[in-house]
Amino acid sequence: LVAGHLLARTAWTAIALMVLTCWPPVPVLTASAFLAGVASALLLPALTSVVPDVVPRESLQSANALLRLITNTANLAGLAVAGVAVAALGPGTALAVNAATNLTAAGLLAGLGAVGPVRRLAARRILPDLRDGLVEFVKRQWVWVTVLCAAFINAGTAAAFGVLGP
C-alpha cells in the first residue's frame, strides 16, 4: 500500500510539473500516466487483502461492505472535488494537490507498520507468484478476453465519469 501510494505520488508529481511548466512531452506524459495506472491497479487489491488481517473474522463481511461503500463514495466525491479544484486552483495545482494526498496516504499507512509475519514472508514470493499467475491467466482464453473487454469498458466509463462528469 505504501509503495503504491509512493508510485502514484511520483507519477502525479511528474504530470503536475509538466502541466505547470507547459512542457508535456507525450512520451513522458504517457509514461507518467502509465505509472499512475499501475499504482491504482496495485492499491485496491492490496487494500482489500489487508482487511482480514486487521478486522475480526466475525466482522469481515461488514468491514468489506463498508470498505466498498466508502471507496465508491470517495471515487464519486473525488471527481466532484477534483472539478472544483481544477476550476479554483488550475489544473497543475490540482494535480500537485493530488500528488500530496498520495504522499500523505503513504505516510499514514507507513505508520501502521506490518500486519504480521505471514505477510512479510509472503512478500518474498512476489515475482514467482506474478509469473505463475500470468502463466495461468494466459492459459485461460475466456479470462484474458473478458479482462481485455473490461479494459475498454473501464476506459470508456472512466472517460465519461472523469472528464465529462465534472
N, C-alpha and C positions, 0 to 999 in steps of 0.2 A: 504494500500500500504506500509506504513512504517512497520507494523507488518510482512507483507510478506517478505520484504527485510531483516528485522532483523532475521527472522526464517531462510531464505536462508543463511545469513551470518553465523549463528550458525552452520548450517549443513555443509557448505563448510569449515568452520574453523576446525571442527572436522575431516572431511575427509582429509584436508591438513595436520593436525597434525599426523594422522595415517600414511599417506604416507611418511611424512618427518622423522618420527621415525621408519619406517619399522615395525610397530606394528599395523596391521589392523585386529583386531578380527572380524570375519564375522558377528556376531550379532550386534556389534556396527557400523560397516560399513554399514550394511543393514538398521539399524535404521536411520543413518545419511542420507543415500540416500533417504529413505522414506520421511524424513523431508524436504529434498531439493525438492522432487517431490510435496509435499503438498504446499510448498511455491510457487512453479511455478504454481500450479493449482489455487492458490489464486490471483496471481498477474495480469494475463491477464484479467479476468472478472472484477477485481477491477479497473484496469486502464481504461477499456472500459466504465465502469459505471460512471466514473468521467467526461468523455468528455462532456456530456450535461450540466454539472454544470459550466464548465469553458469556453465553446465556445458559441457564439451567435447562436440562433436557425437557422438562415439563412446560417450559415457556417458549420453546423453539418455534412452534407454529405461529404464535402471536408475534414473536420477535421478527420473523421473516415477513409476516404480513405488514407489520409496522415499518420495517425497512423499505419494502417496496412502495408503500404509500408515501413515505417521506421522500424517497428517491424520485418517484414520478412527480410529486408536487414540486419538489425543488427543480426538476428539469423544466417544467412549465413556467414556474415563477422566475427561474433564472433567465429564460428567454425574454420575459417582460422586463425584468431588471436590466438586462443587457441592452435592450432597446432604449430604455430611459438613460442608461449610462452613455451610450453612443450619442444620443441627442444632446445630453447635458455636458459631457466631457470631451466628446470627439472620439473617433474610432481607435486611434492609437492609445490614448489614455485609458479607454475602457478595456482594451486588450492587456495593458500593463496591470490594471486592477485585477483582471482575471489571473494573470501570472502570479500576482501577490497572494491571491486566495489559495492557489495551489501550494505556494511556499508555506503559508500559514497552516494548511491542512497537513502537509508533510511534517511540520514541527509538532503539531498536536499529536499526530499518530506516532511519531518517534518517541514522544513522552510516555506512551503506553507500554513500550518495551515488547519483548517477545511474549507470545501467548503460551508457549510451552516447549519442552524439549522435543516433542514429537514433530512439531512444525519446523524447528531448526534442523532436525535430521532429514526431514522430507525435502527441505530446500536444497540439499546437496545433490538430489537426483533430478534437478530441473531439466537439464539438457537431454539426458537419456529419456526422461518421461515425455518431453516435447517430441523427440524423434519417434518414439513408439506411438504416440498419439497421432502424429502426422501420417505414419505408415497405415494405421488403422483407418484414419479419415479418408485417405486416398483410395483404399481398398473398396470402400462403400460408395458407389456412384450416387445412390439416392441421397446420401448425406451431403456430399460436396455440391451436387446440383441444387439441393434445397438451400444450402448456405449461399451459393452464388446468386440465386434468385432473391433471397432475403437481403443480400448486399445491395442490389438495385432498388428494392422496395425501401430499404432504410435510407439510401441516398436521396430518393425522391421525397420521402417523408421528412427527413432532416432539412432538406432544402425548403420545403413548404413551411414547416414549423419554425425553422431557424432563420429564414430570410424573409419570406413573405409574411409570416405571422407578425413579427414585431413591426 
